[in-house]
Amino acid sequence: MQAVILAAGVGSRLEGVSQGLPKCLIPIGDRPLIDHQLETLADADIGPILIVIGYKGDKVREMVGNRAEYVENPRFEETNSLYSLWAARDWVKGPFLLINSDILFHPDILDRLVTKEGNALAFDASSTAGKEQTKVFVRDGRVWDLGKDLPPELARGESLGMICFDSEGSKALFSRVDAIVRNGGEKSWVMEAVRSMCNAVPVRAVNVTGLPWAEVDFPFDLDRARKEVLPAILRTKWKRTTHWRWTRWVAVAFAALLLVVAGILISSNLQTQDIAWSTMPPTGSSEVLLSLPKGTQKWWVTSRAQPLRVYVDGPSSIQVDFRLVVSQGLQLPGQYVVQVSLDGKPNVWDVFKATEDSEANISGLIVGDRDRSNFESPTGRHVIEVSLLAGTSDSMLVRVRRAEPASPEDEESE
């Protein structure tokens, strides 16, 4: 697999401590930052490597030597990282790893990115609050959106600036990079192209929470990288022996086998039981009757400004159904984001794509197809809150249902 390291920037926010060096040449431990990256890539058998240089590129060449190839961004002072990647467009021939040159990272992070096929982005779920962070929205293990402007309620972590692309992802990425540059976006960042492609091409989200890493943007970051992150990496390097790798994969395989067996047993047990669902009426929301070919169903209207609340007694299986609605004259499909909270704590996040359900009818509205989330409520009295966080409409229909003992005459139609 090829690798591209973006190292053209000036690193102006580190001027006071960099002594005029590019960020990638600032020493961490007894050697430059980029030397740590190159060693980790070599240990993982990743190469050849291309470094996009700009600011004091001759010094980068001098230090790295023939361990990498080079391409120059001659306009590094007036462009940003997307333009640097655009300069590498003819060098990349297929799957490749993209890394910013200012990241110090544990080798296991790289392992997690490249050990499976497909596109993958590393993110840290423990970090979501900073304004300068590239925040990531993740659902079902996939990246759906990212950016510094991502609403905090959607953020599931911070992107590290390390992304692995397969052949399809590489083509999709560079097509968007080329389009942005040719339309005057030379000052754009790489993540804007990634953001554009992640809804069209699946990008796996790789959570690296707990593994040491640092993005060196400010003097504080550099101090942390030297005093905390590098020592933590060095302490755990023994885990990268062949013995550890085999032990880890044997353990994973054994755990997977146990899960399969447990799933079969649970499935067999469930097949002997009939499950009926009863709708739980919410408080403070408007009830509507939805007409369907098999009859009518009770639903409740909620909006971004007015979450729907339901009280339930557990333990029980809970099923929450959603339908996006828009006024007559507007159009579906449309995307929308739903959050389901249990006792005030976020429990489920989902992004759905609504298409018009021609068989569902409410006067004055166009009704989207039904989407669904399921979860288990623990013992005791609980409050479930359903919120529409974002979408192409400000309103949706909701019904919350609770699993009940078998009773065919009470079971509602799907």
C-alpha positions as CSV (number, residue, x, y, z in Angstrom):
1,M,0.0,0.0,0.0
2,Q,1.2,3.5,-0.9
3,A,1.3,6.3,1.7
4,V,1.1,10.1,1.3
5,I,2.4,12.4,4.0
6,L,1.3,16.0,3.8
7,A,4.2,18.2,5.0
8,A,4.1,21.4,3.0
9,G,2.7,23.8,5.7
10,V,4.5,26.5,7.6
11,G,3.2,25.7,11.1
12,S,2.9,29.3,12.1
13,R,1.2,28.5,15.4
14,L,4.5,26.8,16.6
15,E,6.8,29.7,15.6
16,G,7.8,30.3,19.2
17,V,9.1,26.8,19.7
18,S,9.9,25.4,16.2
19,Q,13.1,27.5,15.7
20,G,12.1,28.0,12.1
21,L,11.8,24.3,11.3
22,P,8.8,22.7,9.5
23,K,6.4,21.0,12.0
24,C,7.5,17.6,10.7
25,L,11.1,18.2,11.7
26,I,10.5,19.4,15.2
27,P,12.2,17.0,17.6
28,I,10.2,14.7,19.8
29,G,12.4,12.6,21.9
30,D,15.8,12.3,20.2
31,R,14.5,12.6,16.6
32,P,12.2,14.6,14.3
33,L,8.4,13.9,14.3
34,I,8.3,12.6,10.8
35,D,11.0,10.1,11.6
36,H,8.6,8.4,14.1
37,Q,6.0,8.2,11.3
38,L,8.4,6.7,8.8
39,E,9.6,4.1,11.2
40,T,6.0,3.1,12.0
41,L,5.1,2.8,8.3
42,A,8.2,0.7,7.6
43,D,7.4,-1.6,10.5
44,A,3.9,-2.1,9.0
45,D,5.4,-2.8,5.5
46,I,3.7,0.2,4.0
47,G,5.3,1.9,1.0
48,P,6.4,3.4,-1.2
49,I,5.9,6.8,0.6
50,L,5.4,10.2,-1.0
51,I,6.0,13.4,1.1
52,V,4.4,16.6,-0.2
53,I,6.8,19.3,0.7
54,G,6.7,23.1,0.6
55,Y,8.0,25.2,3.5
56,K,11.8,24.5,3.8
57,G,11.3,21.3,1.7
58,D,15.1,21.0,1.2
59,K,15.5,20.4,4.9
60,V,12.9,17.7,4.8
61,R,14.7,16.0,1.8
62,E,18.0,16.2,3.7
63,M,16.6,14.5,6.8
64,V,14.5,11.8,5.1
65,G,16.8,11.0,2.3
66,N,15.8,8.1,0.0
67,R,13.3,6.7,2.5
68,A,10.6,8.5,0.5
69,E,9.8,10.2,-2.8
70,Y,8.8,13.9,-3.0
71,V,6.5,16.2,-4.8
72,E,6.4,19.9,-4.1
73,N,3.5,22.3,-3.5
74,P,5.1,25.5,-4.7
75,R,2.1,27.5,-3.5
76,F,2.2,26.3,0.1
77,E,1.9,29.9,1.4
78,E,-1.4,30.6,-0.4
79,T,-3.0,27.2,-0.4
80,N,-4.0,24.5,2.1
81,S,-3.8,20.7,2.5
82,L,-6.3,19.9,-0.3
83,Y,-4.0,21.6,-2.8
84,S,-1.0,19.6,-1.5
85,L,-2.9,16.4,-2.0
86,W,-3.9,17.5,-5.5
87,A,-0.2,17.7,-6.2
88,A,0.1,14.0,-5.5
89,R,-2.8,13.0,-7.8
90,D,-0.5,11.5,-10.5
91,W,1.6,9.6,-8.0
92,V,-1.2,7.7,-6.3
93,K,-2.0,4.5,-8.3
94,G,-4.5,2.7,-6.1
95,P,-5.1,2.1,-2.4
96,F,-3.2,4.5,-0.2
97,L,-2.8,5.8,3.3
98,L,-3.1,9.6,3.9
99,I,-1.4,11.1,7.0
100,N,-0.8,14.7,8.1
101,S,2.8,15.2,9.0
102,D,2.1,16.6,12.5
103,I,0.7,13.5,14.1
104,L,2.5,11.3,16.6
105,F,0.6,8.0,16.9
106,H,0.8,4.5,18.4
107,P,1.6,1.8,15.9
108,D,-1.6,-0.1,16.8
109,I,-3.6,2.8,15.4
110,L,-2.1,2.1,12.0
111,D,-2.8,-1.6,12.4
112,R,-6.5,-0.9,13.0
113,L,-6.7,1.2,9.9
114,V,-5.0,-1.2,7.4
115,T,-5.9,-4.7,8.7
116,K,-9.3,-4.7,7.0
117,E,-10.3,-3.9,3.4
118,G,-12.1,-0.7,2.4
119,N,-11.8,2.9,3.4
120,A,-11.2,3.7,7.0
121,L,-10.8,6.9,9.1
122,A,-9.2,6.9,12.6
123,F,-11.1,8.9,15.3
124,D,-11.0,9.3,19.0
125,A,-14.4,9.0,20.7
126,S,-13.1,10.6,23.9
127,S,-12.4,14.0,22.2
128,T,-15.2,16.1,20.8
129,A,-15.3,19.5,22.3
130,G,-12.6,21.7,20.7
131,K,-13.5,24.4,18.1
132,E,-10.4,23.5,16.1
133,Q,-11.1,19.8,16.1
134,T,-12.4,18.0,13.0
135,K,-15.4,16.3,14.5
136,V,-16.9,13.1,13.2
137,F,-20.5,11.8,13.0
138,V,-20.5,8.0,13.1
139,R,-23.4,5.6,12.9
140,D,-23.2,1.8,12.7
141,G,-19.4,2.0,12.4
142,R,-19.5,4.3,9.3
143,V,-18.5,7.9,8.9
144,W,-21.5,10.0,7.6
145,D,-20.2,13.5,8.1
146,L,-17.2,15.4,9.5
147,G,-15.9,18.9,9.8
148,K,-15.0,21.6,12.3
149,D,-18.5,23.0,11.9
150,L,-20.3,19.7,12.7
151,P,-22.9,20.4,15.4
152,P,-21.7,19.2,18.8
153,E,-24.8,17.1,19.3
154,L,-23.8,15.0,16.3
155,A,-20.1,14.7,17.1
156,R,-18.9,11.2,18.1
157,G,-15.2,12.0,18.2
158,E,-12.3,13.8,16.7
159,S,-10.6,12.8,13.4
160,L,-6.9,12.1,13.8
161,G,-6.0,13.1,10.2
162,M,-5.2,9.5,9.2
163,I,-7.3,7.8,6.5
164,C,-6.9,4.7,4.5
165,F,-8.5,4.5,1.0
166,D,-9.1,1.5,-1.2
167,S,-9.0,1.8,-5.0
168,E,-12.6,2.9,-5.3
169,G,-12.2,5.4,-2.4
170,S,-9.0,6.7,-3.9
171,K,-10.7,7.5,-7.2
172,A,-13.7,9.1,-5.4
173,L,-11.5,11.2,-3.3
174,F,-9.3,12.6,-6.1
175,S,-12.3,13.3,-8.3
176,R,-13.6,15.5,-5.6
177,V,-10.2,17.1,-4.9
178,D,-9.8,17.9,-8.6
179,A,-13.3,19.4,-8.8
180,I,-12.8,21.6,-5.7
181,V,-9.4,22.9,-6.9
182,R,-10.7,23.6,-10.5
183,N,-13.6,25.5,-9.0
184,G,-11.4,27.9,-7.0
185,G,-11.1,26.0,-3.7
186,E,-7.3,26.0,-3.5
187,K,-7.5,27.1,0.1
188,S,-9.7,24.2,1.1
189,W,-8.7,21.4,3.5
190,V,-8.5,17.7,2.7
191,M,-11.4,17.0,5.0
192,E,-13.7,18.9,2.8
193,A,-13.1,16.4,0.0
194,V,-13.5,13.5,2.4
195,R,-16.7,15.0,3.7
196,S,-18.0,15.2,0.1
197,M,-17.3,11.5,-0.6
198,C,-18.3,9.8,2.7
199,N,-22.0,9.7,1.9
200,A,-21.4,8.1,-1.5
201,V,-18.5,5.7,-0.7
202,P,-18.5,3.8,2.7
203,V,-15.8,5.0,5.1
204,R,-15.3,2.8,8.1
205,A,-14.9,4.6,11.4
206,V,-12.0,3.2,13.5
207,N,-12.2,4.2,17.1
208,V,-8.8,4.5,18.7
209,T,-9.8,5.7,22.1
210,G,-7.2,4.7,24.7
211,L,-4.3,4.6,22.3
212,P,-1.8,7.4,22.7
213,W,-1.6,10.0,19.9
214,A,-1.2,13.8,19.5
215,E,-1.7,16.3,16.7
216,V,1.0,18.9,17.1
217,D,-0.7,22.3,16.3
218,F,0.2,24.4,19.4
219,P,3.1,24.6,21.9
220,F,0.8,22.8,24.4
221,D,0.4,19.9,22.0
222,L,4.2,19.6,21.5
223,D,4.8,19.5,25.2
224,R,2.2,16.8,25.6
225,A,3.6,14.8,22.7
226,R,7.0,14.9,24.3
227,K,6.1,14.3,28.0
228,E,3.0,12.0,27.7
229,V,2.4,10.5,24.2
230,L,5.9,9.3,23.2
231,P,6.6,7.7,26.6
232,A,3.3,5.9,26.4
233,I,4.1,4.6,22.9
234,L,7.5,3.4,24.0
235,R,6.2,1.6,27.0
236,T,3.8,-0.5,24.9
237,K,6.0,-1.4,21.9
238,W,6.4,-4.9,23.2
239,K,2.8,-5.6,22.1
240,R,3.9,-5.4,18.5
241,T,5.7,-8.7,18.6
242,T,4.6,-11.6,16.3
243,H,3.5,-13.5,19.4
244,W,1.2,-10.8,20.5
245,R,-0.4,-10.4,17.1
246,W,-1.2,-14.1,16.9
247,T,-2.5,-14.2,20.5
248,R,-4.7,-11.2,19.8
249,W,-6.3,-12.7,16.6
250,V,-6.8,-16.1,18.3
251,A,-8.6,-14.4,21.1
252,V,-10.8,-12.4,18.7
253,A,-11.6,-15.6,16.8
254,F,-12.6,-17.4,20.0
255,A,-14.7,-14.5,21.2
256,A,-16.4,-14.4,17.8
257,L,-17.2,-18.1,18.1
258,L,-18.7,-17.6,21.5
259,L,-20.9,-14.8,20.1
260,V,-22.1,-16.9,17.3
261,V,-23.1,-19.8,19.6
262,A,-24.8,-17.3,22.0
263,G,-26.7,-15.8,19.1
264,I,-27.9,-19.2,17.9
265,L,-29.1,-20.0,21.4
266,I,-30.8,-16.7,21.9
267,S,-32.4,-16.9,18.4
268,S,-33.7,-20.4,19.1
269,N,-35.2,-19.2,22.4
270,L,-36.9,-16.2,20.8
271,Q,-38.4,-18.3,18.1
272,T,-40.4,-20.2,20.7
273,Q,-42.0,-16.9,21.9
274,D,-44.7,-14.7,20.4
275,I,-44.0,-11.0,20.8
276,A,-46.8,-8.5,20.8
277,W,-46.2,-4.7,20.8
278,S,-48.3,-2.1,22.6
279,T,-48.1,1.6,21.7
280,M,-47.1,3.9,24.7
281,P,-48.9,7.3,24.6
282,P,-46.5,10.2,25.0
283,T,-47.1,13.4,27.0
284,G,-47.6,16.8,25.4
285,S,-47.6,15.8,21.7
286,S,-50.3,15.9,19.1
287,E,-51.9,12.5,18.1
288,V,-52.7,11.8,14.4
289,L,-54.3,8.9,12.6
290,L,-52.2,7.5,9.8
291,S,-54.3,5.7,7.1
292,L,-52.8,2.6,5.6
293,P,-54.2,-0.2,3.4
294,K,-54.5,-2.5,6.4
295,G,-56.2,0.2,8.6
296,T,-55.2,3.1,10.8
297,Q,-52.4,3.6,13.2
298,K,-51.9,6.1,16.0
299,W,-48.8,8.3,15.7
300,W,-47.6,11.4,17.3
301,V,-46.1,14.6,15.8
302,T,-42.9,15.9,17.1
303,S,-40.5,18.7,15.9
304,R,-37.0,20.0,16.5
305,A,-38.4,22.4,19.1
306,Q,-40.6,19.9,20.9
307,P,-39.1,16.4,21.7
308,L,-41.6,13.6,22.4
309,R,-41.5,12.0,25.9
310,V,-42.9,8.6,26.9
311,Y,-42.8,6.9,30.3
312,V,-42.2,3.2,30.3
313,D,-41.7,0.4,32.9
314,G,-38.8,-2.0,32.4
315,P,-37.3,-4.3,31.9
316,S,-38.7,-4.5,28.3
317,S,-37.8,-4.4,24.7
318,I,-38.5,-1.0,23.2
319,Q,-39.2,-0.2,19.5
320,V,-39.3,3.4,18.3
321,D,-40.7,4.0,14.8
322,F,-40.1,7.2,12.8
323,R,-41.6,8.8,9.7
324,L,-40.4,12.1,8.2
325,V,-43.3,14.3,7.1
326,V,-43.4,17.4,4.8
327,S,-46.1,19.7,3.7
328,Q,-48.0,19.1,0.4
329,G,-46.1,20.6,-2.5
330,L,-42.7,19.7,-1.1
331,Q,-40.7,16.6,-2.0
332,L,-39.1,13.6,-0.5
333,P,-36.5,11.9,-0.3
334,G,-34.7,13.7,2.5
335,Q,-32.3,12.8,5.2
336,Y,-32.9,13.3,8.9
337,V,-31.1,12.6,12.2
338,V,-32.9,11.2,15.3
339,Q,-31.7,10.9,18.9
340,V,-33.4,8.7,21.4
341,S,-32.5,9.3,25.1
342,L,-33.2,7.2,28.1
343,D,-33.5,9.0,31.4
344,G,-31.9,12.1,29.9
345,K,-28.8,10.3,28.5
346,P,-28.4,9.8,24.7
347,N,-29.0,6.1,24.0
348,V,-29.5,5.8,20.2
349,W,-28.4,8.0,17.3
350,D,-29.6,7.3,13.8
351,V,-29.4,8.9,10.4
352,F,-32.2,7.9,8.0
353,K,-33.1,8.6,4.4
354,A,-36.8,9.1,3.9
355,T,-38.7,8.3,0.7
356,E,-42.3,9.0,0.1
357,D,-44.7,6.2,1.2
358,S,-47.5,6.4,-1.3
359,E,-49.8,4.1,0.8
360,A,-49.6,6.2,4.0
361,N,-52.0,9.1,4.1
362,I,-52.5,12.1,6.5
363,S,-54.4,15.1,5.2
364,G,-52.2,17.9,4.1
365,L,-48.9,16.0,4.5
366,I,-46.5,13.9,2.5
367,V,-45.5,10.9,4.7
368,G,-42.1,9.2,4.5
369,D,-41.5,5.5,4.8
370,R,-41.1,4.0,8.3
371,D,-37.7,3.8,10.0
372,R,-37.0,2.0,13.3
373,S,-34.7,1.7,16.3
374,N,-34.7,-1.0,19.0
375,F,-33.2,-1.2,22.4
376,E,-33.7,-2.7,25.9
377,S,-34.9,-0.7,28.9
378,P,-33.6,-1.8,32.3
379,T,-35.7,-2.5,35.4
380,G,-37.7,0.4,36.8
381,R,-39.6,3.4,35.7
382,H,-38.0,5.3,32.8
383,V,-38.5,8.3,30.5
384,I,-37.8,8.0,26.8
385,E,-37.2,11.2,24.8
386,V,-37.2,11.3,21.0
387,S,-35.7,14.3,19.3
388,L,-35.4,15.4,15.7
389,L,-31.9,16.8,15.6
390,A,-31.6,17.8,11.9
391,G,-33.1,17.1,8.5
392,T,-34.8,18.3,5.4
393,S,-38.0,18.8,7.5
394,D,-38.8,20.2,10.9
395,S,-41.4,17.6,11.7
396,M,-41.7,13.8,12.0
397,L,-44.1,11.2,13.2
398,V,-43.1,9.0,16.2
399,R,-44.6,6.0,18.0
400,V,-42.9,4.2,20.9
401,R,-43.9,0.6,21.5
402,R,-43.2,-1.8,24.3
403,A,-42.9,-5.6,24.0
404,E,-45.8,-7.3,25.9
405,P,-46.8,-11.0,26.6
406,A,-48.2,-12.8,23.6
407,S,-51.8,-11.8,22.9
408,P,-52.7,-12.0,19.2
409,E,-55.9,-10.0,19.5
410,D,-53.8,-7.1,21.0
411,E,-51.0,-7.1,18.5
412,E,-50.8,-4.1,16.3
413,S,-50.2,-4.2,12.6
414,E,-46.7,-3.5,11.4
